[in-house]
Amino acid sequence: MTTLSRRALNRALLDRQFLLARTDHTPLEVIGRLVALQAQEPNWPYVGLWSRIHGFTHSQLTTLLQDRKVVRSTLLRSTQHLAVADDFRRLRPLLQPVLDRSARSPYFARNSTGLDAASLVAEGLDLLEGGTLTRKELARRLAERHPGIDGRILAGEVELRTPLVHDVATGAWGSWGNRSKVSVAPAEAWLGRPMATAATPATTMDVAKKLVRRYLAGFGPAGVKDVQAWCGLTRLSEVVTQMRTELRRYSGPDGRELIDLADAELPDPDTPAPVRLLPAFDNALLGHADRTRIISDQDRKRVMPGQAQVRPTFLVDGHVHGSWSLEGDTLRLTPFRPLSATDRAALEQEAERLLPFVGGKNVSCSSPIATRSS
């Protein structure tokens, strides 16, 4: 069995994420390749696509949302994502057990004691009546029906337990951070098509196999634990076992078994990797249980300090080398280690290119230039 180095895994990930070279594929095609873009805050997926697609503009994604070809909803790991509408229709039912598990957590269970989950969902859909309501209004109406119970938490539980999608304004480019007004609608009414159904165990297995293939196309080679960490599902080793004849196997740098699509090509590990600025919550940092192919454990603590934070980062030679932020009209680069003069120049040039896209005017870099000995 071929052993893959951490550098080989890094270059494979960058290549499949369109971070080794920008692509001319359409935004719809890129979102499909990545399966879904994490989108807790609406602006960040736009930055992620800018870093991956030649000449990407805000309107390209906003138009996809307006045309309902892409939707924003709760999906992987019970978090907000952008997904191609047809992918959402197929994958949300498969991932529903993960969302139901979140809905049974103490945060929701303490609030809805004595309420039947199916009845709560039926109430939520009845209040929506196939149309759109703000989360605030849905919460208010649920609270009216259940005095003494927090309607905001009830509305959140409804959103986990049944597929609701967000309106265009919620996912459009605009102010930074979460929007104060988020509107939701039943997915089937919004899309004008029914959600897929897992009628039999065989159907569920078939969709799960497709999910594994899609994951490997965007994140492989990877281990079963990596797939599970990415999507939130468990017991995927049973799925992979049934796929043995169609998968290639490798050994990772730590001896773990890795799987990949049989026809997937691996780039030369010595392929140069350009500087890239990644958004908060970028897929490339969140797609594996073992993320050392792109970020060290030490830097991971800086980028993911807790409370569901994943800060914007930049890559140098394919690995996280620092974070960045937009403060007023200044894009501030904060390297975790000194940069060479060449890397600093490349980083500042990439940041300058990003400036007009994010509405900035200046770039500031806090790092000294590394000495030759370092």
Secondary structure, DSSP 8 states (H G I E B T S, - for coil): --B--HHHHHHHHHHHTT-SS-B-S-HHHHHHHTS-EE-SSTTHHHHHHHTTBTT--HHHHHHHHHTTSEEEEE-GGGSEEEEEHHHHHHHHHHHHHHHHHHHTSHHHHTTTTT--HHHHHHHHHHHHTTS-EEHHHHHHHHHHHSTTS-HHHHHHHHHHHS-EEE-HHHHSS-SSS--S--EEEEHHHHHTS------SHHHHHHHHHHHHHHHHHHH-SB-HHHHHHHH----HHHHHHHTGGGEEEEE-TTS-EEEEETT-----TT-----EEE-TT-HHHHS-SS-TTTS-HHHHHHH--BTTB---EEEETTEEEEEEEEETTEEEEEESS-B-HHHHHHHHHHHHHHHHHHT--EEEE---B--TT-
